[in-house]
Amino acid sequence: MKEIEFAQVKNTFSMTCKVEAKINTNAETIWALLTDAKGFSRWNSTITGIDGSIREGERIRIHVPGTERTFRPRVLNVEINKHMRWSDGLAPLFRGSRTFELRQSDDKSTDFIMEEKFEGLIFAIVKNRLPDFKLIFEKYAFDLKSEAERALV
């Protein structure tokens, strides 16, 4: 695996974006960063703030640069140090779902996988107005990798 890899699949009613990064630290260190709502914007340049608690069943409020819109996903499918999902919307109209997965390797590194799927009837109308997720996802993974590995230096 290259340091950071991005893939995207788009069709009429859905789009899936995925980024993978090999991070040279343990899953616990990465999980701590991914679930610290108050500290998120300190290390992640793609998010200006998160209100709420990143834990099972909670609805959080995510603020991102360049828009006044607030995203309000619910945190689901949490397995500490392994995976979680943030999901919002109303199927079949429009739903966005972002999954985070951590896979601990034998060499003490962790594979970080973040995948987001947008789908629904409204997606067909708004898809050409969406930002370039390649840049956003790669920056997200780079920021996470940099912060998680910073403690090793």
KEKE-3310 file (N, C-alpha, C; in steps of 0.2 Angstrom, whole numbers, plus 5000, padded with zeros to 4 digits):
npx = (5004:5003:5008:4996:4981:4968:4951:4937:4920:4907:4890:4874:4864:4872:4888:4904:4917:4934:4947:4963:4976:4992:4997:5009:5008:4999:4982:4974:4979:4976:4962:4959:4961:4951:4939:4939:4930:4931:4945:4946:4947:4959:4969:4964:4962:4951:4940:4931:4926:4918:4903:4896:4897:4907:4901:4893:4876:4875:4871:4880:4887:4894:4906:4912:4925:4922:4908:4892:4884:4879:4883:4874:4877:4873:4881:4886:4887:4898:4914:4926:4942:4942:4931:4918:4903:4896:4881:4868:4853:4839:4834:4824:4828:4840:4855:4869:4884:4897:4911:4923:4937:4949:4964:4974:4991:5004:5016:5016:5010:4995:4982:4972:4955:4944:4928:4915:4898:4887:4870:4854:4839:4840:4853:4857:4853:4861:4874:4884:4887:4894:4909:4927:4931:4942:4953:4949:4948:4961:4968:4962:4966:4980:4982:4977:4987:4999:4997:4995:5007:5015:5018:5028:5040)
npy = (4994:5011:5026:5034:5031:5034:5031:5031:5029:5032:5033:5035:5037:5036:5038:5032:5035:5032:5031:5026:5023:5019:5019:5023:5018:5012:5005:5010:5023:5030:5029:5036:5049:5050:5049:5060:5073:5087:5090:5088:5097:5103:5095:5091:5097:5098:5099:5111:5111:5100:5096:5089:5071:5058:5044:5028:5029:5043:5059:5070:5086:5093:5104:5112:5119:5132:5131:5136:5126:5114:5097:5083:5069:5053:5043:5026:5008:5006:4999:4998:5004:4998:5000:5012:5020:5035:5042:5050:5057:5053:5039:5034:5046:5054:5049:5049:5041:5037:5027:5021:5012:5002:4993:4983:4979:4966:4972:4982:4994:5002:5000:5012:5015:5025:5027:5034:5034:5041:5042:5040:5047:5061:5063:5062:5074:5083:5079:5085:5097:5094:5094:5091:5076:5069:5077:5081:5069:5064:5074:5073:5060:5062:5072:5065:5054:5061:5067:5056:5049:5059:5058:5048:5054)
npz = (5000:4996:5004:5006:4999:4987:4982:4971:4966:4956:4951:4944:4955:4966:4976:4981:4991:4996:5007:5011:5023:5029:5045:5057:5070:5085:5085:5096:5099:5087:5087:5099:5094:5084:5091:5099:5101:5105:5103:5089:5078:5081:5075:5063:5048:5039:5046:5056:5068:5081:5089:5103:5108:5103:5102:5103:5097:5098:5092:5083:5079:5065:5059:5045:5035:5024:5022:5028:5032:5044:5048:5054:5059:5065:5077:5075:5076:5084:5088:5099:5095:5083:5073:5067:5062:5054:5051:5041:5035:5025:5018:5004:4999:5001:5008:5018:5023:5033:5036:5047:5049:5058:5056:5065:5062:5061:5061:5070:5065:5059:5048:5042:5036:5028:5023:5013:5008:4997:4994:4985:4978:4977:4976:4963:4958:4965:4963:4955:4961:4972:4982:4978:4983:4984:4987:5000:5007:5006:5013:5025:5029:5029:5039:5050:5050:5052:5065:5073:5072:5077:5090:5091:5087)
capx = (5000:5006:5006:4989:4977:4961:4947:4930:4916:4901:4885:4868:4861:4877:4895:4907:4924:4937:4954:4967:4983:4996:4999:5014:5006:4993:4975:4972:4981:4971:4955:4958:4960:4945:4934:4940:4926:4934:4951:4947:4949:4966:4974:4961:4961:4945:4934:4932:4923:4913:4899:4894:4901:4908:4900:4887:4870:4875:4871:4885:4886:4901:4907:4918:4927:4919:4901:4889:4880:4881:4881:4872:4876:4872:4887:4883:4891:4905:4918:4931:4948:4941:4927:4912:4900:4893:4876:4863:4849:4833:4833:4828:4829:4847:4859:4877:4886:4905:4913:4930:4940:4956:4966:4981:4996:5009:5022:5014:5007:4988:4979:4966:4951:4938:4924:4909:4894:4881:4865:4847:4836:4842:4860:4857:4852:4866:4881:4889:4889:4898:4916:4932:4932:4949:4957:4947:4949:4968:4970:4960:4971:4987:4982:4977:4993:5004:4996:4995:5014:5019:5021:5034:5046)
capy = (5000:5018:5029:5036:5029:5036:5028:5034:5025:5036:5032:5040:5038:5035:5039:5030:5038:5028:5033:5021:5025:5015:5024:5019:5018:5007:5007:5014:5030:5033:5029:5042:5055:5049:5050:5066:5078:5093:5091:5086:5103:5104:5091:5089:5104:5097:5100:5117:5109:5095:5097:5082:5066:5053:5037:5025:5032:5050:5063:5075:5092:5094:5110:5111:5125:5134:5131:5137:5120:5109:5090:5080:5062:5049:5038:5019:5002:5007:4994:5002:5003:4994:5003:5015:5023:5041:5041:5055:5057:5049:5034:5033:5052:5055:5047:5049:5036:5037:5022:5022:5006:5002:4986:4983:4975:4963:4976:4987:4999:5002:5002:5017:5015:5029:5026:5037:5033:5045:5038:5042:5051:5068:5063:5063:5081:5087:5077:5090:5103:5092:5096:5086:5072:5066:5082:5081:5063:5063:5078:5070:5054:5064:5075:5059:5051:5066:5068:5050:5048:5064:5056:5044:5058)
capz = (5000:4996:5011:5006:4993:4987:4976:4970:4962:4955:4946:4944:4961:4972:4975:4986:4991:5001:5008:5015:5025:5034:5050:5061:5078:5086:5084:5102:5098:5082:5090:5103:5090:5080:5095:5104:5097:5107:5100:5082:5074:5082:5071:5057:5044:5035:5051:5060:5075:5082:5095:5105:5110:5097:5105:5101:5097:5099:5086:5083:5074:5062:5056:5040:5032:5017:5022:5034:5034:5049:5047:5060:5058:5071:5078:5075:5075:5087:5091:5101:5092:5077:5068:5068:5056:5055:5046:5042:5029:5024:5012:4998:4996:5002:5014:5018:5028:5033:5040:5049:5051:5060:5056:5068:5058:5065:5062:5075:5062:5058:5042:5043:5031:5029:5017:5013:5003:4997:4989:4985:4972:4977:4974:4955:4956:4968:4963:4951:4965:4978:4982:4976:4989:4984:4991:5006:5010:5007:5018:5032:5031:5030:5045:5055:5050:5055:5072:5076:5072:5080:5097:5090:5086)
cpx = (5004:5004:4999:4986:4970:4957:4940:4926:4909:4896:4879:4865:4866:4884:4898:4914:4927:4945:4957:4974:4986:4999:5004:5013:5001:4986:4972:4973:4977:4964:4954:4957:4953:4939:4934:4937:4929:4940:4952:4949:4956:4971:4971:4959:4954:4939:4936:4930:4918:4910:4896:4899:4901:4908:4894:4880:4869:4874:4875:4884:4893:4901:4913:4919:4924:4912:4898:4884:4883:4879:4880:4871:4875:4878:4884:4888:4898:4908:4924:4938:4948:4937:4921:4909:4896:4888:4871:4859:4843:4833:4826:4830:4837:4850:4866:4879:4894:4907:4921:4932:4947:4958:4973:4985:5001:5015:5021:5011:4999:4986:4972:4962:4945:4934:4917:4905:4888:4876:4858:4845:4839:4850:4861:4857:4858:4873:4886:4890:4893:4906:4921:4934:4939:4953:4956:4949:4957:4971:4968:4964:4978:4987:4982:4984:4998:5003:4997:5003:5018:5022:5027:5040:5049)
cpy = (5006:5021:5031:5035:5031:5032:5031:5030:5030:5033:5037:5042:5036:5036:5036:5032:5034:5031:5028:5024:5020:5020:5020:5020:5013:5010:5012:5022:5034:5034:5035:5048:5055:5050:5056:5072:5085:5095:5090:5091:5105:5101:5090:5096:5103:5098:5106:5116:5103:5096:5090:5077:5060:5046:5035:5028:5039:5053:5069:5080:5093:5100:5110:5118:5126:5133:5133:5131:5116:5102:5087:5073:5059:5044:5031:5014:5003:5000:4997:5000:4999:4998:5007:5018:5030:5041:5047:5054:5053:5045:5034:5040:5054:5053:5047:5045:5036:5032:5023:5015:5006:4995:4986:4978:4972:4967:4982:4994:4997:5004:5006:5017:5019:5029:5030:5036:5038:5042:5041:5046:5058:5068:5064:5070:5085:5085:5081:5096:5101:5094:5090:5082:5069:5070:5081:5075:5062:5068:5076:5064:5057:5068:5070:5056:5055:5066:5062:5048:5053:5062:5051:5047:5060)
cpz = (5000:5003:5012:4999:4993:4981:4976:4965:4962:4950:4947:4951:4967:4970:4981:4986:4997:5001:5013:5017:5030:5039:5055:5068:5079:5086:5090:5101:5092:5084:5095:5100:5087:5085:5100:5100:5099:5103:5092:5078:5075:5077:5064:5053:5040:5040:5055:5067:5075:5089:5097:5107:5105:5101:5102:5102:5098:5092:5087:5078:5072:5058:5051:5037:5025:5016:5028:5037:5039:5048:5053:5060:5065:5071:5079:5074:5078:5090:5093:5098:5086:5072:5071:5062:5059:5050:5047:5035:5030:5018:5010:4995:4996:5008:5013:5024:5028:5038:5041:5052:5052:5060:5059:5064:5063:5066:5066:5072:5061:5052:5044:5036:5032:5022:5018:5007:5003:4992:4990:4978:4972:4975:4967:4954:4959:4967:4959:4955:4971:4977:4979:4982:4989:4988:4998:5010:5011:5012:5025:5034:5033:5037:5051:5056:5054:5062:5076:5077:5075:5087:5097:5089:5092)
residu = (MET:LYS:GLU:ILE:GLU:PHE:ALA:GLN:VAL:LYS:ASN:THR:PHE:SER:MET:THR:CYS:LYS:VAL:GLU:ALA:LYS:ILE:ASN:THR:ASN:ALA:GLU:THR:ILE:TRP:ALA:LEU:LEU:THR:ASP:ALA:LYS:GLY:PHE:SER:ARG:TRP:ASN:SER:THR:ILE:THR:GLY:ILE:ASP:GLY:SER:ILE:ARG:GLU:GLY:GLU:ARG:ILE:ARG:ILE:HIS:VAL:PRO:GLY:THR:GLU:ARG:THR:PHE:ARG:PRO:ARG:VAL:LEU:ASN:VAL:GLU:ILE:ASN:LYS:HIS:MET:ARG:TRP:SER:ASP:GLY:LEU:ALA:PRO:LEU:PHE:ARG:GLY:SER:ARG:THR:PHE:GLU:LEU:ARG:GLN:SER:ASP:ASP:LYS:SER:THR:ASP:PHE:ILE:MET:GLU:GLU:LYS:PHE:GLU:GLY:LEU:ILE:PHE:ALA:ILE:VAL:LYS:ASN:ARG:LEU:PRO:ASP:PHE:LYS:LEU:ILE:PHE:GLU:LYS:TYR:ALA:PHE:ASP:LEU:LYS:SER:GLU:ALA:GLU:ARG:ALA:LEU:VAL)
# end
